[in-house]
Amino acid sequence: MGPLMRRPNDKSDGRYLLLSALSVATIFALWFVVTNFGLVGVKVLPTPQAIFVEFQNLLVQGYTGKPLWVHVEASVLRTMAGLGASLLVGIPVGLLVGGSRSVAALLTPIFSFLRPVPAIAFIPLIILYFGIGEFSKVVIIFVSATLYVILNASAGVKSVPRDLLRAGLNMGLNRRQLFLYVILPAAAPAVMTGVKTATAISWALVVAAELIAAQVGLGYMIMDAATFYRIPDVYIAIIIIGVIGIIFELVETLIENRLIHWQGR
């Protein structure tokens, strides 16, 4: 059995985990060397020790009078609100676009026009229409994430093999049964890919969303710390964003493996 045919529970998984750990350790080792031996100025890239000390200070004192967990919570809640709304809207719309040529002809030009527009370009309009409250921050995440959910869900439906559809019809399935038992399971991997993509986009957009007059959040921390040249705090916020992003991905991978356990077999 070749390497591409090995199942996820292959005994060689330990080897790949070791390689992942080695790559992370190498990055930290290089960081330690270049900062502690003066190859890079500490004002540009603080030492790991300085980052650790400042992180301890943030845990005790917080940032701008608010505990660190409050900033983390604010960003996570904004992301979850925008992402949740995008999934509720995007998945049904994407399945409809993929299953109906008329709906696809009606909506695809609109989505294709909006998708390449950077999220930050919508900020002035969102402020104009919705003000500078929490709702506007959720809207900017929702708009961008929804477009990618729709794209992947519709692609999943369109990729269902015709032979599979014919087999379902020959078995006497009606349209509802065909959708539930044939189309939806076949499109599920693409839908899950859309969910994972939308999650990554939503979490990345937290920084852009928190440009809208935010007083709390990891994006606010980055912008405020950069303004006052608190470089260690900038790196700490970036590291926290990266770690939480990894947690999101791991959770979604576990859900994917549980819900779409037949994938790749």
C-alpha positions in Angstrom: 0.0 0.0 0.0 1.5 3.3 -1.1 1.8 6.4 1.1 -1.2 8.1 -0.5 -3.4 5.1 0.3 -2.6 4.8 4.0 -5.4 5.4 6.3 -5.4 8.1 9.0 -4.8 5.5 11.8 -1.7 4.2 10.1 1.2 3.4 12.6 3.3 5.9 10.7 1.2 8.7 12.1 3.7 9.0 15.0 6.4 9.7 12.5 4.5 12.6 11.0 3.7 14.0 14.4 7.4 13.9 15.2 8.1 15.8 12.0 5.6 18.4 12.9 7.0 18.8 16.4 10.5 19.0 14.9 9.5 21.9 12.6 8.0 23.9 15.4 11.0 23.3 17.6 13.3 24.4 14.8 11.4 27.7 14.4 11.7 28.4 18.2 15.4 27.5 18.1 16.1 29.9 15.2 14.1 32.5 17.0 16.2 32.1 20.1 19.5 32.2 18.2 18.8 35.2 16.0 17.5 37.3 18.9 19.9 36.3 21.7 23.0 36.5 19.5 22.1 39.9 18.1 21.5 38.8 14.5 18.1 40.7 14.7 17.4 43.7 16.9 15.2 43.0 19.9 13.1 46.1 19.0 12.1 44.4 15.8 11.9 40.8 17.1 11.9 40.4 20.9 13.5 37.4 22.4 11.3 34.4 23.4 12.2 35.2 27.0 10.9 38.7 26.7 7.7 37.5 25.1 7.2 35.0 27.9 7.7 37.6 30.6 5.3 40.1 28.9 2.8 37.3 28.5 2.9 36.7 32.2 2.4 40.4 32.8 -0.6 40.4 30.5 -2.1 37.5 32.4 -1.7 39.3 35.7 -2.4 43.0 34.6 -4.4 42.6 31.5 -4.2 45.0 28.5 -5.6 48.6 28.7 -7.3 47.8 32.0 -9.1 44.7 30.8 -8.0 41.1 31.5 -6.4 39.2 28.6 -9.1 36.6 28.5 -11.7 39.4 27.8 -9.8 40.4 24.6 -9.7 36.7 23.6 -13.3 36.2 24.4 -14.4 39.3 22.4 -12.6 38.2 19.3 -13.8 34.6 19.5 -17.5 35.6 20.1 -17.4 38.0 17.1 -15.9 35.3 15.0 -18.5 32.7 16.1 -21.4 35.1 15.5 -20.3 36.0 12.0 -19.3 32.4 11.1 -22.5 30.9 12.6 -24.7 33.3 10.6 -22.7 32.6 7.4 -23.2 28.8 7.8 -26.9 29.2 8.4 -27.3 31.3 5.3 -24.5 30.0 3.1 -25.0 26.2 3.2 -28.7 26.3 2.2 -28.1 28.9 -0.5 -25.0 27.0 -1.8 -27.0 23.7 -2.0 -29.7 25.6 -3.8 -27.3 27.2 -6.3 -25.6 23.8 -6.9 -28.9 22.1 -7.5 -30.8 24.6 -9.6 -29.4 26.0 -12.8 -31.9 28.9 -12.7 -30.9 29.9 -9.2 -27.2 29.6 -10.2 -27.7 31.8 -13.3 -29.5 34.4 -11.1 -27.0 34.5 -8.1 -23.6 33.4 -9.4 -22.7 36.7 -11.1 -23.4 38.5 -7.9 -21.3 36.2 -5.8 -18.5 36.2 -8.4 -18.5 40.0 -8.3 -18.3 40.2 -4.5 -15.9 37.4 -3.8 -12.7 39.1 -5.0 -13.4 42.3 -3.1 -11.3 42.5 0.0 -13.3 42.6 3.3 -11.6 45.8 4.4 -13.1 47.6 1.4 -16.5 47.1 2.9 -15.7 48.8 6.2 -16.7 52.3 5.2 -20.0 51.2 3.9 -20.7 48.9 6.9 -20.0 51.9 9.2 -22.3 54.0 7.1 -25.2 51.5 7.2 -24.8 49.8 10.6 -22.7 52.3 12.7 -19.7 51.3 14.8 -21.3 48.9 17.2 -20.8 45.1 17.6 -23.3 44.3 14.8 -21.1 46.0 12.2 -18.1 43.9 13.2 -20.1 40.7 12.9 -21.5 41.8 9.5 -18.0 42.2 7.9 -17.1 38.6 9.0 -20.5 37.3 7.8 -20.3 38.8 4.3 -16.9 37.4 3.4 -17.4 34.0 5.0 -20.8 33.4 3.4 -19.4 33.8 -0.1 -16.9 30.9 0.4 -19.5 28.7 2.1 -21.8 29.1 -0.9 -19.0 28.5 -3.3 -18.0 25.2 -1.8 -21.5 23.9 -1.0 -22.6 24.6 -4.6 -19.5 22.9 -6.0 -20.2 19.9 -3.8 -23.7 19.5 -5.3 -22.4 20.0 -8.8 -19.7 17.3 -8.4 -22.2 14.5 -7.4 -21.7 11.8 -10.1 -24.6 11.5 -12.5 -24.5 7.7 -12.2 -25.1 8.1 -8.5 -28.2 10.2 -9.2 -29.5 7.7 -11.8 -29.0 4.9 -9.4 -31.1 6.7 -6.8 -33.9 7.4 -9.3 -33.9 3.8 -10.5 -34.4 2.7 -6.9 -37.6 4.8 -6.8 -36.3 7.7 -4.6 -38.4 10.9 -4.8 -36.7 14.3 -5.0 -36.6 14.8 -1.2 -35.2 11.3 -0.6 -32.7 11.8 -3.4 -31.5 15.0 -1.8 -31.3 13.6 1.7 -29.8 10.2 1.0 -27.7 10.8 -2.2 -26.9 14.4 -2.9 -26.3 15.7 0.6 -23.9 12.8 1.7 -22.0 13.1 -1.6 -21.7 16.9 -1.3 -20.8 16.7 2.5 -17.0 16.7 2.0 -17.1 19.9 -0.1 -19.5 21.5 2.4 -17.1 20.7 5.2 -14.3 22.2 3.2 -16.4 25.3 2.9 -16.9 25.4 6.7 -13.2 25.0 7.4 -12.4 27.7 4.8 -15.0 30.1 6.2 -13.7 29.5 9.8 -10.2 30.4 8.7 -11.4 33.5 6.9 -13.7 34.6 9.8 -10.9 34.3 12.3 -8.5 36.1 10.0 -11.0 38.9 9.6 -11.2 39.6 13.3 -8.4 42.1 12.9 -10.2 43.9 10.1 -13.5 43.8 11.9 -11.9 45.2 15.1 -10.7 48.2 13.1 -14.2 49.5 13.5 -13.8 51.5 16.7 -13.2 48.4 18.8 -12.0 48.9 22.4 -11.5 45.2 23.1 -10.3 42.2 21.2 -7.1 40.7 19.8 -7.2 42.9 16.7 -7.6 45.9 18.9 -4.6 44.8 20.9 -2.5 44.5 17.8 -3.4 48.0 16.4 -3.1 49.7 19.8 0.1 48.0 20.7 1.6 48.9 17.3 0.5 52.5 17.7 2.4 52.8 21.0 5.3 50.6 19.9 4.6 47.8 22.4 6.1 45.2 20.0 6.0 42.3 22.5 2.3 42.7 22.9 1.8 42.7 19.1 3.6 39.4 18.8 1.7 37.9 21.8 -1.6 38.8 20.2 -0.5 37.3 16.9 0.6 34.1 18.6 -2.7 33.8 20.4 -4.6 34.2 17.1 -2.4 31.5 15.6 -2.9 29.1 18.5 -6.7 29.6 18.5 -6.8 29.1 14.8 -5.0 25.7 15.2 -7.6 24.8 17.9 -10.4 25.7 15.5 -8.9 23.5 12.8 -8.3 20.5 15.1 -11.9 20.7 16.4 -13.3 20.9 12.8 -11.1 18.0 11.7 -12.4 15.8 14.6 -16.0 16.8 13.6 -15.3 16.0 9.9 -13.8 12.6 10.8 -16.9 11.8 12.8 -19.5 13.1 10.4 -17.9 12.1 7.1 -16.1 8.9 8.3 -16.4 7.3 4.8 -14.3 10.0 3.1 -11.2 8.6 1.4 -12.2 5.0 1.9 
